[in-house]
């Protein structure tokens, strides 16, 4: 009980240091013209420095006591669950890609798009691919080169098509059962994946429908030409559909991802894209690809526990209580917190992990449903990630388009992200709409 009474803004200093180092290094490197500037200084190293500062600040408690507190947070059940899911999601993504699943999904989508609906079709393909693979970066990397060719052939608006790709990718990143952001949001709030998906879906789906209508109206090509798609095998899309369906019906996420990994591996070996050894190698490569977020989660989990133990979260809630008057304003406050943290870190997964413990405390204090809290964190970090010009998504678009389009051209056309924010805020203030998003699940 005694620790709960502590209130100290100084306990949050390690997080401020992390943000200053990470953001500062990115801004300095960007000013020097370094490519992918915000991803040159390792986030894990910045967080490690923050951990050292947290220990140094509380030296009077002794290193052994501080390590006990840190380890309690780093090895908590929620953090360990999140780490295991990260590893399995990375393995599934790597194996499914290696057996040709991403290419098959893209080509399948392209083959069924009417030529007159290319721009809207790009949004739909990006949304499906992002939801299936759980990665906005992978979606953009696979789709943008194809989209660029379509722009040239059909006389489309390049900024609008690129915005459709980015927005669709962020739709998938936000909703996917296997994305880093979903895993982080659900585990930090201790909610089921399927429950967060359903709550999030009733906010994202209306925004997506309006976006598609707008893209159909304003994104038609000057001359509709037939689109030539490469060959594909629908069987290679099945692992993604299997994971999505199993997760939606409530199968345990560890089992879902394990089934996904082995179904993709079996299909890959049956088609000759994988051998038993390369299958094992891809699983390991998937694990390795999650090392950064794995370590970040541990460091942030431990530092967050120290901040909580020494009164940082209580201090933050006390300060926010002056602006927060009830459940509605609490949701607005968490939305703003998510936006600002992602703006500072340029990484939506990191932002969610940083904000998660604070958001959980605010939710408990003001009676916000944890399913809604998880959705808010995921929605608003994805919104900001799709709007900041120094984010990895825009840097990748600029690289793939070889400078033909700038973030300043694309951002105003990211209609989906603005609509998503609007529908989310609407769900805070309109009772019947809130009931729809939180109906018994």
VEXLUMRO-726047 format. One line per field, with one value per residue (C-alpha): residue number from 1; residue in three letters; z negated, y negated, x negated. Coordinates in steps of 0.5 Angstrom, whole numbers. Layout:
<pts>
k: (NUM	...) $
r: (ALA	...) $
up: (Z	...) $
north: (Y	...) $
east: (X	...) $
</pts>
This chain:
<pts>
k: (1	2	3	4	5	6	7	8	9	10	11	12	13	14	15	16	17	18	19	20	21	22	23	24	25	26	27	28	29	30	31	32	33	34	35	36	37	38	39	40	41	42	43	44	45	46	47	48	49	50	51	52	53	54	55	56	57	58	59	60	61	62	63	64	65	66	67	68	69	70	71	72	73	74	75	76	77	78	79	80	81	82	83	84	85	86	87	88	89	90	91	92	93	94	95	96	97	98	99	100	101	102	103	104	105	106	107	108	109	110	111	112	113	114	115	116	117	118	119	120	121	122	123	124	125	126	127	128	129	130	131	132	133	134	135	136	137	138	139	140	141	142	143	144	145	146	147	148	149	150	151	152	153	154	155	156	157	158	159	160	161	162	163	164	165	166	167	168	169	170	171	172	173	174	175	176	177	178	179	180	181	182	183	184	185	186	187	188	189	190	191	192	193	194	195	196	197	198	199	200	201	202	203	204	205	206	207	208	209	210	211	212	213	214	215	216	217	218	219	220	221	222	223	224	225	226	227	228	229	230	231	232	233	234	235	236	237	238	239	240	241	242	243	244	245	246	247	248	249	250	251	252	253	254	255	256	257	258	259	260	261	262	263	264	265	266	267	268	269	270	271	272	273	274	275	276	277	278	279	280	281	282	283	284	285	286	287	288	289	290	291	292	293	294	295	296	297	298	299	300	301	302	303	304	305	306	307	308	309	310	311	312	313	314	315	316	317	318	319	320	321	322	323	324	325	326	327	328	329	330	331	332	333	334	335	336	337	338	339	340	341	342	343	344	345	346	347	348	349	350	351	352	353	354	355	356	357	358	359	360	361	362	363	364	365	366	367	368	369	370	371	372	373	374	375	376	377	378	379	380	381	382	383	384	385	386	387	388	389	390	391	392	393	394	395	396	397	398	399	400	401	402	403	404	405	406	407	408	409	410	411	412	413	414	415	416	417	418	419	420	421	422	423	424	425	426	427	428	429	430	431	432	433	434	435	436	437	438	439	440	441) $
r: (UNK	UNK	UNK	UNK	UNK	UNK	UNK	UNK	UNK	UNK	UNK	UNK	UNK	UNK	UNK	UNK	UNK	UNK	UNK	UNK	UNK	UNK	UNK	UNK	UNK	UNK	UNK	UNK	UNK	UNK	UNK	UNK	UNK	UNK	UNK	UNK	UNK	UNK	UNK	UNK	UNK	UNK	UNK	UNK	UNK	UNK	UNK	UNK	UNK	UNK	UNK	UNK	UNK	UNK	UNK	UNK	UNK	UNK	UNK	UNK	UNK	UNK	UNK	UNK	UNK	UNK	UNK	UNK	UNK	UNK	UNK	UNK	UNK	UNK	UNK	UNK	UNK	UNK	UNK	UNK	UNK	UNK	UNK	UNK	UNK	UNK	UNK	UNK	UNK	UNK	UNK	UNK	UNK	UNK	UNK	UNK	UNK	UNK	UNK	UNK	UNK	UNK	UNK	UNK	UNK	UNK	UNK	UNK	UNK	UNK	UNK	UNK	UNK	UNK	UNK	UNK	UNK	UNK	UNK	UNK	UNK	UNK	UNK	UNK	UNK	UNK	UNK	UNK	UNK	UNK	UNK	UNK	UNK	UNK	UNK	UNK	UNK	UNK	UNK	UNK	UNK	UNK	UNK	UNK	UNK	UNK	UNK	UNK	UNK	UNK	UNK	UNK	UNK	UNK	UNK	UNK	UNK	UNK	UNK	UNK	UNK	UNK	UNK	UNK	UNK	UNK	UNK	UNK	UNK	UNK	UNK	UNK	UNK	UNK	UNK	UNK	UNK	UNK	UNK	UNK	UNK	UNK	UNK	UNK	UNK	UNK	UNK	UNK	UNK	UNK	UNK	UNK	UNK	UNK	UNK	UNK	UNK	UNK	UNK	UNK	UNK	UNK	UNK	UNK	UNK	UNK	UNK	UNK	UNK	UNK	UNK	UNK	UNK	UNK	UNK	UNK	UNK	UNK	UNK	UNK	UNK	UNK	UNK	UNK	UNK	UNK	UNK	UNK	UNK	UNK	UNK	UNK	UNK	UNK	UNK	UNK	UNK	UNK	UNK	UNK	UNK	UNK	UNK	UNK	UNK	UNK	UNK	UNK	UNK	UNK	UNK	UNK	UNK	UNK	UNK	UNK	UNK	UNK	UNK	UNK	UNK	UNK	UNK	UNK	UNK	UNK	UNK	UNK	UNK	UNK	UNK	UNK	UNK	UNK	UNK	UNK	UNK	UNK	UNK	UNK	UNK	UNK	UNK	UNK	UNK	UNK	UNK	UNK	UNK	UNK	UNK	UNK	UNK	UNK	UNK	UNK	UNK	UNK	UNK	UNK	UNK	UNK	UNK	UNK	UNK	UNK	UNK	UNK	UNK	UNK	UNK	UNK	UNK	UNK	UNK	UNK	UNK	UNK	UNK	UNK	UNK	UNK	UNK	UNK	UNK	UNK	UNK	UNK	UNK	UNK	UNK	UNK	UNK	UNK	UNK	UNK	UNK	UNK	UNK	UNK	UNK	UNK	UNK	UNK	UNK	UNK	UNK	UNK	UNK	UNK	UNK	UNK	UNK	UNK	UNK	UNK	UNK	UNK	UNK	UNK	UNK	UNK	UNK	UNK	UNK	UNK	UNK	UNK	UNK	UNK	UNK	UNK	UNK	UNK	UNK	UNK	UNK	UNK	UNK	UNK	UNK	UNK	UNK	UNK	UNK	UNK	UNK	UNK	UNK	UNK	UNK	UNK	UNK	UNK	UNK	UNK	UNK	UNK	UNK	UNK	UNK	UNK	UNK	UNK	UNK	UNK	UNK	UNK	UNK	UNK	UNK	UNK	UNK	UNK	UNK	UNK	UNK	UNK	UNK	UNK	UNK	UNK	UNK	UNK	UNK	UNK	UNK	UNK	UNK	UNK	UNK	UNK	UNK	UNK	UNK	UNK	UNK	UNK	UNK	UNK	UNK) $
up: (0	-2	6	8	4	8	13	16	23	23	23	31	33	36	41	42	43	48	52	52	54	60	63	62	66	71	72	72	77	81	82	84	90	87	90	85	80	74	75	75	67	64	60	55	54	52	48	44	43	40	36	33	31	27	23	22	20	14	12	5	5	7	13	11	9	16	20	16	18	25	26	23	29	34	33	31	34	39	42	42	46	51	52	54	58	62	63	66	70	73	75	78	82	84	86	90	94	96	99	103	99	100	107	108	104	108	115	113	111	117	121	119	119	124	128	127	119	119	113	109	110	108	101	101	102	98	92	93	94	88	84	86	85	79	82	85	88	91	94	97	99	103	106	108	114	117	115	119	125	125	124	130	134	132	131	124	119	116	109	108	110	105	100	101	100	94	91	93	90	83	83	83	78	73	74	75	70	71	71	66	64	63	59	55	54	52	47	44	42	41	46	51	58	61	56	58	66	65	61	66	72	71	71	77	81	82	84	89	92	93	95	101	103	104	107	112	114	114	116	122	128	134	138	136	138	136	131	132	126	125	123	116	113	108	103	101	99	94	88	87	88	83	78	78	78	72	68	69	67	60	61	56	60	58	62	68	69	68	73	78	78	79	85	88	88	90	96	98	97	102	107	107	104	97	95	88	86	90	86	79	82	83	76	73	78	76	68	70	73	67	63	62	60	55	52	52	49	43	42	42	38	32	33	33	26	23	25	22	16	15	16	23	26	20	21	28	27	21	27	32	27	28	35	34	31	33	38	44	43	40	47	51	46	48	55	54	50	56	61	58	56	63	66	61	62	69	68	66	62	58	57	54	50	47	46	44	36	36	40	36	29	33	35	28	25	30	32	39	42	43	50	52	48	52	59	57	56	63	67	65	65	72	74	72	75	82	82	79	85	82	80	83	88	91	92	95	100	102	103	107	111	112	110	115	109	102	96	96	103	99	92	94	98	92	92	88	82	81	82	77	72	73	72	66	62	64	60	54	54	58	53	58	62	56	55	62	61	54	55	51	54) $
north: (0	-5	-5	-6	-13	-15	-21	-23	-26	-25	-17	-18	-22	-15	-15	-22	-21	-15	-20	-25	-21	-17	-23	-28	-23	-22	-30	-31	-25	-27	-35	-32	-28	-21	-16	-13	-18	-16	-8	-9	-10	-3	-4	1	-2	-9	-5	-1	-8	-10	-3	-5	-12	-9	-5	-11	-15	-10	-8	-9	-3	1	4	11	8	4	10	14	9	8	16	16	12	15	22	20	25	20	18	26	27	21	24	31	28	23	29	34	28	27	34	34	28	31	38	35	30	35	40	35	33	25	25	30	25	19	22	25	19	15	20	19	11	8	3	-3	-1	-1	-6	-4	3	2	-1	6	10	7	7	15	16	12	15	22	21	16	11	5	4	11	9	3	6	11	7	0	3	6	-1	-5	-1	-2	-9	-10	-5	-8	-16	-15	-21	-18	-22	-19	-12	-12	-15	-9	-4	-7	-8	-1	2	-2	1	8	6	4	9	15	21	22	15	12	6	11	16	10	7	13	15	9	8	16	17	22	21	23	18	12	14	13	7	4	7	3	-4	-2	1	-5	-9	-4	-4	-11	-11	-6	-10	-17	-13	-10	-17	-21	-16	-13	-13	-17	-11	-4	1	8	10	16	20	25	32	34	40	39	45	40	35	40	40	32	34	40	35	30	35	39	32	29	35	35	40	39	34	39	45	40	38	45	48	42	43	51	50	45	49	56	52	49	56	59	54	54	47	50	56	58	55	48	49	49	43	39	40	38	32	30	30	26	21	20	19	11	11	17	13	7	10	13	6	2	7	7	-1	-2	2	-2	-8	-5	-3	-10	-14	-16	-13	-16	-23	-23	-21	-26	-31	-29	-29	-36	-35	-29	-29	-23	-17	-21	-26	-20	-17	-23	-24	-17	-18	-25	-21	-16	-21	-25	-19	-16	-23	-23	-16	-15	-7	-5	1	-3	-8	-3	1	-6	-8	-1	-2	-9	-8	-2	-6	-11	-6	-3	-10	-13	-6	-6	1	5	7	0	-2	3	0	-7	-6	-2	-6	-13	-10	-8	-14	-18	-13	-14	-21	-23	-24	-22	-15	-9	-8	-14	-13	-7	-10	-15	-10	-5	-11	-14	-21	-22	-23	-27	-26	-33	-30	-24	-26	-30	-24	-19	-20	-14	-16	-22	-18	-13	-19	-22	-15	-13	-20	-19	-13	-17	-21	-18	-13	-8	-8	-6	-1	2	2	5	10	17	21) $
east: (0	-6	-8	-2	-2	-8	-8	-14	-15	-22	-21	-19	-25	-28	-23	-24	-31	-30	-25	-30	-36	-32	-28	-34	-39	-34	-33	-40	-42	-36	-39	-45	-41	-42	-37	-32	-35	-30	-32	-40	-41	-38	-32	-35	-41	-37	-32	-39	-41	-34	-35	-42	-39	-33	-38	-42	-37	-34	-41	-39	-35	-41	-42	-39	-32	-32	-34	-28	-23	-26	-26	-19	-16	-21	-19	-12	-6	-4	-11	-13	-6	-8	-15	-13	-7	-12	-17	-12	-9	-16	-17	-10	-11	-18	-16	-10	-14	-19	-14	-11	-5	-6	-7	-1	4	2	2	9	12	9	12	19	19	23	19	23	23	15	14	19	17	10	13	17	11	6	11	12	5	3	8	6	-2	-1	-7	-5	-13	-12	-6	-8	-15	-11	-5	-8	-13	-6	-2	-8	-7	1	0	-4	0	7	6	7	6	-1	0	7	5	-1	4	8	2	0	7	9	2	4	11	8	3	8	13	8	8	1	-2	-7	-2	4	0	-3	4	7	2	1	8	9	15	16	14	21	24	20	21	28	28	23	27	33	29	24	29	34	28	25	32	32	25	27	33	28	23	28	31	24	19	22	16	17	17	19	14	13	8	4	2	-3	-1	1	3	9	7	1	6	9	4	6	14	13	9	15	20	18	16	23	26	22	17	11	6	0	4	6	-1	-4	1	0	-8	-7	-1	-6	-12	-8	-5	-12	-15	-10	-11	-19	-20	-22	-26	-26	-32	-30	-24	-27	-32	-26	-23	-30	-30	-23	-25	-32	-27	-24	-30	-29	-22	-24	-29	-25	-19	-24	-27	-21	-17	-22	-23	-16	-15	-21	-17	-11	-14	-17	-11	-11	-5	-1	-4	-2	5	5	3	8	14	14	16	19	26	29	29	30	24	20	21	19	13	10	11	7	2	1	1	-5	-9	-9	-11	-16	-19	-17	-15	-8	-10	-15	-10	-4	-9	-11	-4	-1	-2	0	6	8	8	12	17	18	19	24	28	26	27	20	22	23	16	13	16	15	7	7	11	8	1	2	6	-1	-5	-2	-2	-9	-14	-20	-16	-19	-13	-14	-21	-20	-15	-20	-26	-21	-19	-26	-23	-18	-13	-14	-11	-8	-4	-1	1	7	9	9	16	17	13	17	23	21	19	26	30	26	27	35	35	33	39	44	47	51	44	40	45	44	36	37	43	42	37) $
</pts>
